[in-house]
Amino acid sequence: MTTLKEIQSKEDSPSLSDAQKFVGGWVEVVQVNDGVLIIDEEGKLKDKPVNEVASKMYADKYGDADIIVGDAIYIPNGVVSDWHR
């Protein structure tokens, strides 16, 4: 079972250390249509389970050629955060 944590305010935006603890590894930021996902960069190598919700968000932008695995953090575009590119 995986978790998708949604950040709803700038005050809740995770630090790098907090993000790494939540996803369980080195972080990677992935753009989706209406925000960003913070995921474990090596999640597939660690055989983490598919995150269905995060994978749907990814597929809505890029198609279903790939999946997101493990716990993820979602930060919508409307939330001010250093994680947005």
N, CA, C and O of each residue as an XYZ file, in Angstrom:
340
protein
N       0.838     -1.177      0.000
C       0.000      0.000      0.000
C       0.890      1.250      0.000
O       1.895      1.309      0.708
N       0.509      2.233     -0.794
C       1.293      3.458     -0.906
C       0.459      4.660     -0.475
O      -0.766      4.591     -0.386
N       1.144      5.745     -0.214
C       0.500      6.965      0.233
C       0.842      8.101     -0.711
O       1.970      8.191     -1.198
N      -0.130      8.973     -0.975
C       0.110     10.214     -1.679
C      -0.273     11.331     -0.716
O      -1.447     11.531     -0.405
N       0.737     12.048     -0.256
C       0.518     13.145      0.695
C       0.388     14.438     -0.099
O       1.280     14.784     -0.873
N      -0.722     15.155      0.089
C      -0.927     16.422     -0.606
C      -0.581     17.585      0.317
O      -1.074     17.671      1.442
N       0.263     18.463     -0.171
C       0.656     19.662      0.562
C      -0.348     20.761      0.230
O      -0.624     21.023     -0.941
N      -0.895     21.407      1.268
C      -1.946     22.382      1.029
C      -1.558     23.819      1.343
O      -2.324     24.741      1.062
N      -0.375     24.022      1.924
C       0.067     25.387      2.195
C       1.591     25.428      2.205
O       2.254     24.403      2.365
N       2.132     26.631      2.032
C       3.578     26.793      2.022
C       4.198     26.295      3.326
O       5.290     25.728      3.323
N       3.507     26.505      4.425
C       4.018     26.090      5.734
C       4.164     24.564      5.833
O       4.975     24.069      6.617
N       3.384     23.824      5.043
C       3.445     22.361      5.070
C       4.458     21.791      4.075
O       4.715     20.587      4.072
N       5.033     22.651      3.235
C       5.974     22.183      2.222
C       7.175     21.534      2.913
O       7.776     22.139      3.801
N       7.530     20.308      2.514
C       8.589     19.589      3.221
C       9.990     20.105      2.911
O      10.263     20.590      1.813
N      10.867     19.991      3.897
C      12.290     20.224      3.658
C      12.823     19.029      2.868
O      12.124     18.027      2.715
N      14.035     19.127      2.375
C      14.649     18.001      1.672
C      14.712     16.784      2.572
O      14.376     15.677      2.151
N      15.136     16.981      3.796
C      15.245     15.873      4.746
C      13.888     15.224      5.010
O      13.778     13.998      5.030
N      12.865     16.038      5.210
C      11.515     15.506      5.445
C      11.001     14.739      4.231
O      10.387     13.681      4.370
N      11.255     15.280      3.038
C      10.816     14.609      1.812
C      11.515     13.262      1.650
O      10.885     12.271      1.283
N      12.820     13.231      1.926
C      13.571     11.974      1.814
C      13.044     10.936      2.798
O      12.928      9.760      2.453
N      12.731     11.353      4.002
C      12.182     10.420      4.995
C      10.836      9.881      4.544
O      10.564      8.688      4.680
N       9.982     10.765      4.000
C       8.643     10.336      3.602
C       8.670      9.351      2.442
O       7.974      8.336      2.471
N       9.485      9.651      1.402
C       9.510      8.759      0.234
C      10.441      7.578      0.424
O      10.359      6.597     -0.315
N      11.331      7.663      1.409
C      12.212      6.534      1.699
C      13.452      6.454      0.847
O      13.935      5.360      0.557
N      13.977      7.596      0.439
C      15.190      7.567     -0.367
C      15.499      8.923     -0.965
O      14.959      9.949     -0.551
N      16.393      8.900     -1.963
C      16.728     10.123     -2.682
C      15.494     10.600     -3.421
O      14.730      9.795     -3.953
N      15.300     11.910     -3.455
C      14.078     12.419     -4.066
C      14.278     12.818     -5.518
O      15.361     13.226     -5.938
N      13.203     12.686     -6.259
C      13.124     13.143     -7.644
C      11.834     13.939     -7.755
O      10.805     13.539     -7.212
N      11.885     15.062     -8.456
C      10.694     15.888     -8.668
C      10.184     15.635    -10.078
O      10.930     15.733    -11.052
N       8.889     15.306    -10.170
C       8.263     15.006    -11.453
C       7.114     15.997    -11.672
O       6.217     16.116    -10.836
N       7.154     16.699    -12.799
C       6.069     17.617    -13.151
C       4.838     16.812    -13.545
O       4.946     15.825    -14.272
N       3.680     17.225    -13.071
C       2.401     16.702    -13.544
C       1.565     17.900    -13.963
O       1.986     19.042    -13.779
N       0.388     17.658    -14.523
C      -0.394     18.751    -15.101
C      -0.627     19.918    -14.152
O      -0.497     21.074    -14.553
N      -0.960     19.637    -12.930
C      -1.358     20.718    -12.028
C      -0.476     20.829    -10.787
O      -0.916     21.315     -9.745
N       0.771     20.374    -10.906
C       1.687     20.479     -9.774
C       2.933     19.639     -9.969
O       3.346     19.361    -11.095
N       3.528     19.236     -8.847
C       4.706     18.370     -8.885
C       4.528     17.209     -7.914
O       3.839     17.317     -6.901
N       5.165     16.109     -8.253
C       5.247     14.950     -7.366
C       6.685     14.832     -6.897
O       7.620     14.996     -7.681
N       6.857     14.551     -5.627
C       8.176     14.229     -5.090
C       8.159     12.733     -4.825
O       7.334     12.240     -4.055
N       9.075     12.011     -5.467
C       9.079     10.552     -5.387
C      10.486     10.044     -5.054
O      11.452     10.807     -5.080
N      10.588      8.749     -4.742
C      11.871      8.100     -4.503
C      12.525      7.820     -5.855
O      11.998      7.061     -6.669
N      13.665      8.438     -6.078
C      14.389      8.299     -7.339
C      14.700      6.834     -7.665
O      14.740      6.455     -8.835
N      14.918      6.021     -6.649
C      15.284      4.617     -6.858
C      14.153      3.654     -6.480
O      14.402      2.477     -6.220
N      12.938      4.141     -6.451
C      11.800      3.324     -6.027
C      11.628      2.031     -6.810
O      11.312      0.991     -6.230
N      11.832      2.087     -8.116
C      11.684      0.878     -8.937
C      12.786     -0.128     -8.638
O      12.540     -1.334     -8.608
N      14.005      0.367     -8.415
C      15.112     -0.533     -8.075
C      14.869     -1.233     -6.741
O      15.360     -2.339     -6.513
N      14.118     -0.589     -5.874
C      13.802     -1.143     -4.551
C      12.525     -1.976     -4.573
O      12.068     -2.434     -3.526
N      11.949     -2.174     -5.746
C      10.714     -2.948     -5.917
C       9.566     -2.435     -5.053
O       8.811     -3.220     -4.480
N       9.443     -1.124     -4.966
C       8.324     -0.541     -4.222
C       7.037     -0.758     -4.996
O       7.062     -0.851     -6.224
N       5.909     -0.841     -4.295
C       4.635     -1.070     -4.979
C       4.185      0.151     -5.788
O       4.582      1.281     -5.503
N       3.362     -0.096     -6.786
C       2.830      0.970     -7.632
C       1.959      1.903     -6.799
O       1.140      1.458     -5.995
N       2.147      3.187     -7.003
C       1.287      4.193     -6.388
C       0.250      4.551     -7.457
O       0.536      5.321     -8.373
N      -0.943      3.990     -7.334
C      -1.978      4.133     -8.364
C      -2.372      5.586     -8.588
O      -2.527      6.014     -9.732
N      -2.536      6.347     -7.517
C      -2.977      7.740     -7.645
C      -1.897      8.573     -8.323
O      -2.191      9.323     -9.254
N      -0.656      8.452     -7.872
C       0.444      9.204     -8.468
C       0.677      8.774     -9.923
O       0.988      9.608    -10.773
N       0.530      7.487    -10.205
C       0.696      6.994    -11.574
C      -0.360      7.577    -12.505
O      -0.065      7.887    -13.659
N      -1.589      7.728    -12.014
C      -2.662      8.340    -12.817
C      -2.320      9.792    -13.109
O      -2.517     10.262    -14.230
N      -1.814     10.502    -12.121
C      -1.425     11.903    -12.333
C      -0.325     11.991    -13.395
O      -0.351     12.870    -14.255
N       0.637     11.071    -13.323
C       1.723     11.025    -14.302
C       1.164     10.717    -15.696
O       1.522     11.376    -16.673
N       0.292      9.719    -15.779
C      -0.270      9.303    -17.064
C      -1.108     10.402    -17.703
O      -1.140     10.517    -18.928
N      -1.786     11.209    -16.895
C      -2.581     12.309    -17.437
C      -1.711     13.314    -18.186
O      -2.194     13.979    -19.103
N      -0.452     13.436    -17.817
C       0.455     14.375    -18.501
C       1.277     13.690    -19.596
O       1.453     14.248    -20.680
N       1.777     12.491    -19.319
C       2.755     11.869    -20.210
C       2.271     10.596    -20.920
O       2.989     10.057    -21.762
N       1.096     10.120    -20.601
C       0.632      8.848    -21.136
C       1.018      7.731    -20.187
O       1.677      7.965    -19.175
N       0.610      6.523    -20.515
C       0.801      5.407    -19.583
C       2.054      4.576    -19.862
O       2.071      3.372    -19.607
N       3.093      5.213    -20.380
C       4.332      4.496    -20.691
C       5.165      4.194    -19.450
O       6.116      3.415    -19.522
N       4.822      4.799    -18.311
C       5.597      4.590    -17.097
C       4.663      4.651    -15.890
O       3.488      4.997    -16.015
N       5.201      4.311    -14.728
C       4.430      4.310    -13.487
C       5.229      5.002    -12.391
O       6.443      5.175    -12.504
N       4.538      5.390    -11.343
C       5.168      5.932    -10.143
C       5.026      4.869     -9.056
O       3.957      4.282     -8.889
N       6.102      4.627     -8.325
C       6.070      3.624     -7.260
C       6.408      4.261     -5.917
O       7.083      5.288     -5.849
N       5.928      3.638     -4.868
C       6.233      4.085     -3.516
C       5.420      5.292     -3.093
O       4.584      5.800     -3.840
N       5.687      5.738     -1.876
C       5.011      6.914     -1.340
C       5.457      8.149     -2.110
O       6.599      8.235     -2.562
N       4.538      9.106     -2.255
C       4.828     10.322     -3.005
C       4.203     11.517     -2.305
O       3.238     11.389     -1.552
N       4.773     12.671     -2.571
C       4.245     13.933     -2.072
C       3.787     14.736     -3.286
O       4.512     14.856     -4.274
N       2.575     15.283     -3.200
C       2.020     16.083     -4.282
C       1.901     17.526     -3.814
O       1.337     17.805     -2.756
N       2.441     18.444     -4.622
C       2.323     19.870     -4.318
C       1.646     20.544     -5.514
O       2.253     20.670     -6.577
N       0.390     20.978     -5.346
C      -0.314     21.640     -6.456
C       0.364     22.946     -6.852
O       1.068     23.557     -6.048
N       0.151     23.365     -8.087
C       0.733     24.614     -8.579
C       0.300     25.817     -7.754
O       1.053     26.785     -7.648
N      -0.879     25.784     -7.174
C      -1.388     26.912     -6.402
C      -0.710     27.112     -5.057
O      -0.919     28.137     -4.408
N       0.094     26.156     -4.630
C       0.796     26.257     -3.343
C       2.221     26.745     -3.606
O       2.969     26.127     -4.364
N       2.585     27.853     -2.978
C       3.935     28.388     -3.133
C       4.918     27.413     -2.473
O       4.759     27.056     -1.306
N       5.932     26.989     -3.232
C       6.881     26.015     -2.719
C       8.187     26.101     -3.496
O       8.197     26.395     -4.691
N       9.280     25.843     -2.803
C      10.587     25.788     -3.474
C      10.714     24.569     -4.374
O      11.650     24.490     -5.170
N       9.797     23.622     -4.267
C       9.855     22.399     -5.062
C       9.404     22.620     -6.507
O       9.751     21.829     -7.384
N       8.641     23.675     -6.766
C       8.210     23.948     -8.135
C       9.385     24.483     -8.939
O      10.191     25.270     -8.445
N       9.462     24.049    -10.161
C      10.562     24.484    -11.037
C      10.200     25.767    -11.732
O      10.995     26.293    -12.511
